[in-house]
Structure formats: C-alpha cells, structure tokens
Amino acid sequence: VQLQASGGGLVQAGGSLRLSCAAPRSITSVFNPLTLGWYRQAPGKQRELVAAITSARSTNYADSVKGRFTISRDNSRKKVYLQMNNLKPEDTAVYYCNTDPPGQWGQGTQVTVSS
C-alpha cells in the first residue's frame, strides 16, 4: 500500500502548513479500520512516527510535536491530514503518511522551515 502525501512547502518559523494524504483505490474498501500515521525523516536521521490516529480517532503524538500538530482523518474521502502550527526549523524533513505499523512507503512531501 502506498499512500501519497502532499501539501509541503517552505514556511518561516512560527508558520503553519496542512499536509494531506490520499489512499489509493486498492485500499479504499479497508481504509476505515486502519490506524494511520504521519512520519518524517530529516537529513541524516532515521524516519520517525510523529502522529497516529486509530479508526476510533484516538490520537498519539511524538513529544516533539505535541500541542503543535494535529492529525485527523476523513473516512468518507479516504484521506488523512496533518495540521502543523508554530513550525520550527527542527521540523524540516520529508513527511510521509502510512499505516501504523508502516507498510510500503509512498511519495513523501518536503517541509522546510526557515529561521
């Protein structure tokens, strides 16, 4: 399964971005029960899970993004979102969406936060 992330860009510190992720047709029939996550990988670092949302919309966040990032999902549209507020330079990374635990990786989206 490859979910495709979009919505990245260049933003100044303190700014906001909203990332979107669309499920491919191959999983739309099983999308709703899935736990979905947003991951990121900064240069020279391992990929990390930053936020996850279950089918019941229970959420979990990495300590580094708590209070700033919000994950949500729209089961009718088969999409998952990541609202990122008060962005910091250390949030700069390629962001990916995937199931939790992750399957095959799809295309990520670059987020760059300037100081």
Secondary structure, DSSP 4 states (H G I P E B T S, - for coil): ---EEE--EEEETT--EEEEEE--GGGGGG-TT--EEEEEE-TTS--EEEEEE-TT--EEE-TTTTTTEEEEEETTTTEEEEEE-S--GGG-EEEEEEESS--S----EEEEEE-
